[in-house]
Amino acid sequence: MNTKIKSQEEIIKLARILKKQGKKVVTCNGSFDILHFGHVKSLEEAKQQGDILFVLLNSDCSVRSYKGPNHPINSEKERAGILSAVKYVDHIVIFNEINPKNILKKIKPDIHCNGSDWGKNCVERAVVEECGGKVHVLSWHKGFSTSGLVQKATGVGSKKEVRAVFLDRDGTININNSEYTHKINDFKFFPGVIPALKKLSKTDYKIIIATNQSGIGRGYFKESDLKRLHNWMLKELKSNGVRVDKIYHCPHGPDDNCLCRKPGIGMFLKAVGDFNINLSKSWFVGDRESDVIAGREANIKTLKIGGAMPEEMKIEPHRYTKDLKEAIKIILS
């Protein structure tokens, strides 16, 4: 029996005992699909932040939900067993959600370690700080990745990951003068959007629009009105050399508790199922706070158009950008 691997009930109880003993509890999370030197160095740095290191491991179901059906390569049992052999790791617990916020609420770590690619203002920050802890950003170890290891081991490229650029619509693609834009005459593309999307169309990124359209649920317009507008929009884009692979929309209002309505991540998960997309290798561009939260919740690199996020929300995009044209330039660079 591997004593390092604990159930959630056991790890929560253990965290309480350790904190009563004055021990500093540290957490970090990830899928750790093929353990490499970069992982080990990160785990070493994490352990140095306190007395006891808990590794929160994404379950197989969790990894598939945001990386696609080709992941993980190793099962959760195998990944947990390999992690337990690392001397810096004290205990391991498996969780089923995309991010570890729920289990962090219960563990209440003193320090939560996060990779530099996700940064201090990560989706977990608010939960950690509300429980009295702090976020530590781990050093980046260049040149180490699971895909790189597979390529090196086989001598050929691993199966190409499907990546996507997700785009909000109103306020990102088109000028949002009308609060519930649903008429062709009211739809105006932002300057520079079409040439930028044409450049993006020449890459292997899937181009997917994910838009909240609560005007349908509120009775301001019908599904048929939205379909008519989107058909016109797609025709305009196609005539200018722009490819859009899919449009997802949520017709519900904020009181409907729909998982698809941003900041919910249902539209992203639907895209994973439809296109086998790896969300962790994808981007999301939007102009609203709900866009940033949704992108970060789904482990997507997120760019926000316009003003800064409220400080009290304790979450930020990976980058700010003035418009979609600049955002696509960042993505392509």
C-alpha positions in Angstrom: 0.0 0.0 0.0 1.3 3.4 -1.0 1.0 5.6 2.2 1.8 8.8 0.3 -1.5 8.6 -1.8 -4.4 9.8 0.2 -8.2 10.2 -0.3 -9.6 13.7 -0.2 -11.1 13.0 3.3 -7.7 11.8 4.5 -5.8 14.7 3.1 -8.2 17.3 4.6 -7.9 15.7 8.0 -4.1 15.5 7.7 -3.8 19.2 6.8 -5.8 20.2 9.9 -3.5 18.1 12.1 -0.3 19.4 10.6 -1.4 23.0 10.9 -2.3 22.5 14.5 1.2 21.2 15.0 2.6 24.5 13.5 3.6 22.9 10.2 3.6 25.0 7.1 1.5 23.2 4.4 2.4 23.7 0.8 0.4 22.6 -2.2 0.9 22.4 -6.0 -1.1 20.9 -8.7 -0.9 19.4 -12.2 -1.4 16.4 -14.4 2.3 15.3 -14.3 1.6 13.0 -17.2 5.2 12.1 -17.9 7.5 13.2 -15.1 10.6 15.0 -16.3 13.4 17.0 -14.8 11.5 20.3 -15.0 8.8 18.7 -12.8 11.3 17.5 -10.3 12.9 20.9 -10.0 9.5 22.5 -9.5 8.6 20.0 -6.8 11.9 20.7 -5.1 11.3 24.4 -5.1 7.7 23.9 -3.9 8.9 21.8 -0.9 11.3 24.5 0.0 8.4 26.9 0.7 7.3 25.0 3.8 7.3 21.8 5.8 4.9 19.5 4.0 4.2 19.3 0.3 0.8 18.0 -1.0 0.6 17.4 -4.7 -3.0 17.8 -6.1 -3.2 15.5 -9.1 -5.7 15.9 -11.9 -7.7 12.7 -12.4 -7.8 11.0 -15.8 -11.3 12.4 -16.3 -10.1 15.9 -15.5 -7.1 15.8 -17.9 -9.3 14.5 -20.8 -11.8 17.3 -20.2 -9.3 20.1 -21.0 -6.5 18.3 -22.9 -8.7 16.1 -25.1 -9.1 12.3 -25.5 -5.4 11.6 -26.3 -4.5 12.5 -22.7 -3.3 11.4 -20.3 -0.7 9.1 -21.5 -0.3 7.5 -18.1 -3.3 6.7 -15.8 -3.9 8.6 -12.6 -2.8 5.5 -10.6 0.5 5.3 -12.5 1.1 9.1 -12.3 0.4 9.1 -8.5 2.7 6.1 -8.1 5.6 7.8 -10.0 5.1 11.1 -8.1 5.2 9.2 -4.8 8.8 8.1 -5.6 10.0 11.8 -5.6 11.5 12.6 -2.3 10.1 16.2 -2.2 6.5 14.9 -2.3 5.0 14.1 1.0 1.4 13.3 0.0 -0.7 13.1 -3.2 -4.5 13.5 -3.6 -6.5 13.2 -6.8 -9.2 15.7 -7.8 -11.7 15.5 -10.6 -12.3 19.2 -11.6 -10.2 21.1 -14.1 -8.7 23.3 -11.5 -8.1 22.6 -7.8 -10.2 25.4 -6.2 -12.6 23.1 -4.4 -9.9 20.9 -2.7 -7.9 24.0 -1.9 -10.8 25.5 0.0 -10.7 22.4 2.3 -7.0 22.0 2.6 -6.4 25.7 3.3 -2.6 25.7 2.4 -0.2 28.2 3.8 1.5 28.4 0.4 0.1 27.3 -3.0 2.7 27.0 -5.8 1.8 27.8 -9.4 3.8 27.6 -12.6 5.1 30.8 -14.1 2.9 30.2 -17.2 -0.2 30.7 -15.1 1.3 33.3 -12.8 0.4 34.8 -9.4 -3.0 36.1 -10.5 -4.3 32.6 -11.3 -7.8 31.3 -10.8 -6.8 29.7 -7.4 -5.5 33.0 -5.9 -8.7 34.2 -4.4 -9.4 30.9 -2.7 -5.9 30.6 -1.3 -5.9 34.1 0.1 -9.4 33.9 1.5 -8.1 30.9 3.5 -5.1 32.9 4.8 -2.5 31.5 2.3 -0.2 33.0 -0.4 0.6 32.1 -4.0 4.2 31.3 -4.9 5.2 31.4 -8.6 7.6 28.6 -9.4 10.7 29.2 -11.6 10.4 28.2 -15.2 12.7 25.5 -16.4 13.1 26.0 -20.2 13.3 23.0 -22.5 11.3 20.5 -20.6 7.9 19.3 -21.7 5.9 16.0 -22.1 5.5 16.5 -25.9 9.3 17.1 -26.2 10.0 13.9 -24.3 7.7 11.9 -26.6 9.3 13.3 -29.7 12.8 12.7 -28.3 12.0 9.1 -27.4 10.3 8.1 -30.6 12.4 10.2 -33.0 9.3 11.6 -34.6 6.7 14.2 -33.6 4.0 13.1 -31.3 0.4 13.3 -32.6 -0.2 16.9 -33.3 -2.2 18.6 -30.6 -5.3 20.4 -31.7 -5.1 24.0 -30.6 -7.8 26.7 -30.8 -8.2 30.5 -30.5 -11.5 31.2 -28.8 -13.0 34.6 -29.4 -15.7 36.5 -27.6 -18.0 38.2 -30.1 -19.6 41.5 -28.9 -16.8 44.0 -27.9 -14.1 41.8 -29.4 -15.0 41.1 -33.0 -17.7 43.7 -33.4 -18.4 47.1 -31.9 -21.0 46.6 -29.1 -23.1 49.8 -29.6 -26.3 47.9 -29.1 -26.5 46.0 -25.8 -28.1 43.0 -27.6 -26.7 43.1 -31.1 -28.9 40.8 -33.3 -29.6 42.8 -36.4 -27.3 42.9 -39.5 -27.6 46.7 -39.7 -26.3 47.0 -36.2 -23.3 44.7 -36.6 -20.0 46.6 -37.3 -16.6 44.9 -37.3 -13.9 46.6 -35.4 -11.2 48.1 -37.7 -8.4 45.6 -38.4 -10.4 42.6 -37.2 -10.8 41.0 -40.6 -7.1 41.3 -41.8 -6.0 39.9 -38.4 -8.4 37.0 -38.6 -7.2 36.3 -42.1 -3.7 35.9 -40.8 -4.9 33.6 -38.0 -6.9 31.5 -40.6 -3.6 30.5 -42.3 -2.4 28.7 -39.1 -3.5 25.4 -37.7 -5.4 27.0 -34.9 -9.1 26.2 -34.8 -11.0 29.5 -34.8 -14.0 29.3 -32.5 -16.4 32.0 -31.3 -17.9 31.6 -27.8 -20.5 34.2 -27.1 -23.1 34.8 -24.4 -26.5 35.8 -26.0 -28.8 36.2 -23.1 -31.0 38.5 -25.2 -32.6 35.3 -26.4 -33.5 34.2 -22.9 -34.7 37.6 -22.0 -37.0 37.7 -25.0 -35.3 40.5 -26.9 -34.8 38.4 -30.0 -35.1 34.8 -31.2 -32.7 32.0 -32.0 -33.6 32.5 -35.7 -32.5 36.2 -35.5 -29.1 35.1 -34.1 -28.8 32.4 -36.8 -29.5 34.9 -39.5 -26.9 37.3 -38.2 -24.3 34.6 -37.8 -24.9 33.3 -41.3 -24.4 36.8 -42.6 -21.2 37.3 -40.5 -19.7 34.0 -41.6 -20.4 34.8 -45.2 -18.7 38.2 -44.9 -15.7 36.7 -43.2 -15.4 33.9 -45.7 -15.5 36.3 -48.6 -12.5 38.0 -47.0 -10.5 34.9 -46.6 -11.4 34.3 -42.9 -12.1 30.8 -41.6 -14.3 30.3 -38.6 -14.6 26.6 -37.5 -17.5 26.9 -35.1 -19.7 29.3 -33.2 -21.0 28.4 -29.8 -23.6 30.5 -28.0 -25.4 30.4 -24.7 -29.0 31.8 -24.9 -29.5 31.9 -21.1 -29.6 34.7 -18.6 -27.5 35.1 -15.5 -30.2 33.7 -13.2 -30.5 30.4 -15.2 -27.4 28.9 -13.7 -26.3 27.6 -17.1 -22.8 26.0 -17.2 -22.3 27.3 -20.7 -22.8 31.0 -19.9 -19.5 32.6 -19.3 -17.9 32.7 -16.8 -19.0 29.0 -17.0 -16.8 26.9 -19.2 -19.4 24.7 -20.9 -18.8 26.1 -24.4 -15.1 25.3 -24.1 -15.8 21.8 -23.0 -18.2 21.3 -25.8 -15.4 22.3 -28.2 -13.0 19.8 -26.6 -15.6 17.1 -27.4 -16.2 18.3 -30.9 -12.6 19.0 -32.0 -10.4 17.1 -29.5 -8.9 20.5 -28.5 -6.2 20.8 -25.9 -7.3 23.8 -23.9 -4.0 24.2 -22.2 -2.4 24.9 -25.6 -5.2 27.3 -26.7 -6.0 31.0 -26.3 -9.1 33.0 -25.5 -9.6 36.6 -26.3 -12.4 38.7 -24.8 -13.2 42.1 -23.4 -15.2 41.3 -20.2 -14.4 40.2 -16.7 -16.5 37.0 -17.3 -14.3 36.2 -20.3 -11.2 36.3 -18.2 -12.7 34.2 -15.4 -13.9 31.6 -17.9 -10.6 31.4 -19.7 -8.6 31.0 -16.5 -11.1 28.5 -15.1 -10.7 26.3 -18.3 -6.8 26.5 -18.2 -6.8 28.5 -21.4 -4.2 31.3 -22.0 -6.3 34.4 -21.8 -6.0 37.9 -23.3 -8.2 40.7 -22.2 -9.1 43.6 -24.4 -9.5 47.0 -22.7 -9.3 48.0 -19.0 -7.8 46.1 -16.1 -9.6 43.6 -13.9 -10.9 44.9 -10.5 -8.2 44.3 -7.9 -10.6 42.8 -5.5 -11.3 39.9 -8.0 -7.7 38.7 -7.5 -7.5 37.3 -11.0 -6.0 38.7 -14.2 -5.5 37.5 -17.8 -2.2 36.4 -19.0 -1.9 39.6 -21.0 -3.8 42.8 -21.6 -4.3 44.0 -25.2 -5.9 47.0 -26.8 -7.8 45.1 -29.5 -8.2 41.8 -31.3 -5.6 42.8 -33.9 -3.0 43.2 -31.2 -4.2 40.0 -29.5 -3.7 37.9 -32.6 -0.2 39.5 -33.1 0.6 38.2 -29.6 -0.7 34.8 -30.3 1.2 34.4 -33.6 4.4 35.6 -32.0 
